[in-house]
Amino acid sequence: MLVWEQRKLGHTIKYIGTGKSKCNDKSTGKYKILGSTGVIGYSNHYDYDGDFILTARVGANAGKLYRHSGKVKITDNTVFIQGPQLNFIYYLLSNFDLKKLSFGSGQPLIKASELKKLFLNFPITSIERKNIGIIFNKLECILSLQQRKVKLINKLKNALLTHFISKTSSQSASKTLKDITNIRGGYAFKSSEFTKSGFPVIKIANISQNGEIEGPYSYVLSLKSDYQLAKNDIVLAMSGATTGKIARVNSNNIYLQNQRVGYFVNNHKIDYNYLYYLLISDQFKRQLERILISGAQPNVSASDIEKFKFVILKSKKQQSKISTLFKHIDYVLKAGNNKMHTLIQIKQFLLQNMFI
């Protein structure tokens, strides 16, 4: 069982101080200059060497921690900490609101002298502090790796969208012109305003990052349209903050509340999943940008969308193969995002419950 006791941070850590370099941005030099949020330049000389925990001394970033190692210069607007078991100290301070140390009616201010006097709970033995630091450091490494994986999968998806969808419109990207054909937006696009009484309603603003319409559900009292969206239907937001967003419905019996949206109907000429990936590709976005009406309430016109010209593969079989590829990528991407969010929740839980 862990035994904790209160200690002054200044009595536990090797050094807490403020940098002495002026904030001079330089683009050349061997050694990094550290400012309130990270590297701000380079120098031919260094003032400090080792591992550091740093935060802005004054301003909006005061109390936000970051870490760095090596030979560096540190600006006079930056407070830094050096000493043993910095892994533990970093996460201990991450769980403490350092802005509580700020004083004055102006900008937030963190003083090294105030940090030194800060009383915090520490496990009595150094082994316990070291082990806690190791746990969080390994979790951080796993989380960082997972974030890079998700980023790479997104990058792969965007590259494949460009190759298989957007470049279809280029004659040089197709083996022969007989492989491609043109369709107008009106061939698959319809517009409406959705409200429905007594049924679950979801707002277009709740579009998730992976392109789904999500809950929570709400209810409306008025009745303007009885169009019911089915699972996997594709919709386009035509007004408001989410104008231009493409989303797919992720459950049945969904009605959209007071939203100007368009929906895309299924037909025999085009694979419906292929159509979805076409609509999130640059081929669609480029045309949308040209007609987007900006302002306090951005919106798009249904007549303009219906005039859009799309270049697609003629073969529905080939369309289906391409859409199946992207569906697999989306499945992997969703699993990766779920894992990443789970790791974040685990980290937050441990931060809130491990330190007392």
Sequence and secondary structure as in RCSB ss.txt:
>XXXX:A:sequence
MLVWEQRKLGHTIKYIGTGKSKCNDKSTGKYKILGSTGVIGYSNHYDYDGDFILTARVGANAGKLYRHSGKVKIT
DNTVFIQGPQLNFIYYLLSNFDLKKLSFGSGQPLIKASELKKLFLNFPITSIERKNIGIIFNKLECILSLQQRKV
KLINKLKNALLTHFISKTSSQSASKTLKDITNIRGGYAFKSSEFTKSGFPVIKIANISQNGEIEGPYSYVLSLKS
DYQLAKNDIVLAMSGATTGKIARVNSNNIYLQNQRVGYFVNNHKIDYNYLYYLLISDQFKRQLERILISGAQPNV
SASDIEKFKFVILKSKKQQSKISTLFKHIDYVLKAGNNKMHTLIQIKQFLLQNMFI
>XXXX:A:secstr
   EEEEEHHHHSSEEEE  B     S  SEEEE SSSEEEEES  SEEEEEEEEESBSTTBT  EEEEEEEEEB
TTEEEEE S HHHHHHHHHTS GGGG  SSSS B  HHHHHT EEEEESSHHHHHHHHHHHHHHHHHHHHHHHHH
HHHHHHHHHHHHHHTGGGGSGGGSS GGGEEEEEGGGTEEEEEE  BTS EE GGGB TTSEE    B BS  S 
   B TT EEEE BSTTTT EEEE SSSBEE SEEEEEE   SSS HHHHHHHHTSHHHHHHHHHH B SSS B 
 HHHHHH EEEEES HHHHHHHHHHHHHHHHHHHHHHHHHHHHHHHHHHHHHHH  
